[in-house]
Amino acid sequence: MTNEVLTIREMCDAHDVTPRTLRFYEAKELLFPIREGQKRLFTRRDRARLKLILKGKRFGFSLEEIRQLLDLYSDADNGRAQMVGTLHAYRHQLGVMQKQRDELLQIMSELEEQIDWTEREIGSME
């Protein structure tokens, strides 16, 4: 399967996405399938790019951020620039997520305090 092309249905089945998703990524110029009339054939490169797109989305990156990372790839450096850029983006995103987690934990703590207070108030009314 390394050099063969996949149809849109095979691509959907392999990556658990819908045809609409693949067409959307193609329209956004994130994927570049071979077109044979109405038929779309996805190459090994498209499969690799889709994996990166899906991972990027899962990690909270916007499609524009994902595009920028994908565009860093160059055969000339064997993808090194893309990997360095991705590492930087991953570290930044992890920092953002850690901050969000800390804020969420603080809010949850405040909410627990309010629950305790409200339960005590209700109990004193009985």
N, C-alpha and C positions, 0 to 999 in steps of 0.2 A: 504494500500500500504506500510505500515511501515515494514512488515516482508517479503513481497513477493519479488520475483526477477523480474527483467525487462529484456526483450530481447533487443538486440542491437537496433532494430527499436524503441521500446518503450523508451529506454534511449535517443536516438537521438531526438525523438519528445519531450520528457520532458525537455530536456536541450538545444534544438536548436543547436545541433552539428551534424557532419556527422559521418557515420560509420568509415570512414578513420581516423577521429580525435580520436575516441575511440580506434581503433586498434593501433594507434600511441602511445597513453598514456599507453596502455597495454604493448606495446613493450618497452617503456621507464620505465616500472615497477612502474607506478604511479597508475594504476588500476589493480585489480586482479579478473576479472570475473571468475565465475565457468564455466569450459569448459565441454560440453557434445557433443563430436564429434566436428563438425564444429560450433556448437551453443555456443554462449556466453550468460551467465546469470549474470546480475549485481545485487549485493546485496545492502542492505541499506547502508553499509559501502562504497561501490563503488560510490553510489549516493552522499553521503556526501563528499567523496574525490573529485569527479568531480566538485561539487559546489566550493570547495576550490581552485581547479586548475584553474577554469574559473575566479574566483574572483582574484586570484593571478596574472594571465595573464593580466587581465584588469588593475590592479594596477602597472603593469610594472615589475613584478618579472620574472626572468628566470625560466625555468623548473627545473634546479638544485636547485635554491633557494626554489622553491615550494616543491620539493622532501625533502629537508632538514627539512622544517617546518612540512610536513606530517609525516616524520619519528620520530618527537619528541613525537607523540601521544603515550600514555601509559594508559591502563586501570587501572594500579596500582595507578595513581594519578588523575584519572578521566579527563585526558587531560590537567591538569594544566600546565605542562612544555611546551606543545604545545602552549597553549594560551599565556604564558609569552614570549616565543620565537617569536610568531606571533606579539604580541604587540610591541616588540623591533624592529622587521623587518618593521612593519607598520610605526612606528615613524621615522625610518631611511629613508624609501622610501618617506615619506611625506617631509622630509628635502631636499632630492634630488630633488623632484618635485618642491618645493618652490624655490630652487636655479635656476632650469631650467626656471621657470616662470619669475623670476626676470631678468635673462639674456635675455629671449625672449622679455620682455617689454622694456628693454634697446635697443635691436636691432630694435624693432618696432619704438621706439622714434627716433633713428638715421635715419631710413628709411623715416619716416615722414618728418624729417628735409631736407633730400635729395630731397624728392618730392617737398617740398615747394621751395627750392632753384632752382631746375630745372624748375619749373613753372615760377618763377620770371625771370629766364634767358631767357626762351622762350618768355615771355611777353616783355622783353626789346628788343628783336630782331624784333619785329613787327613795 
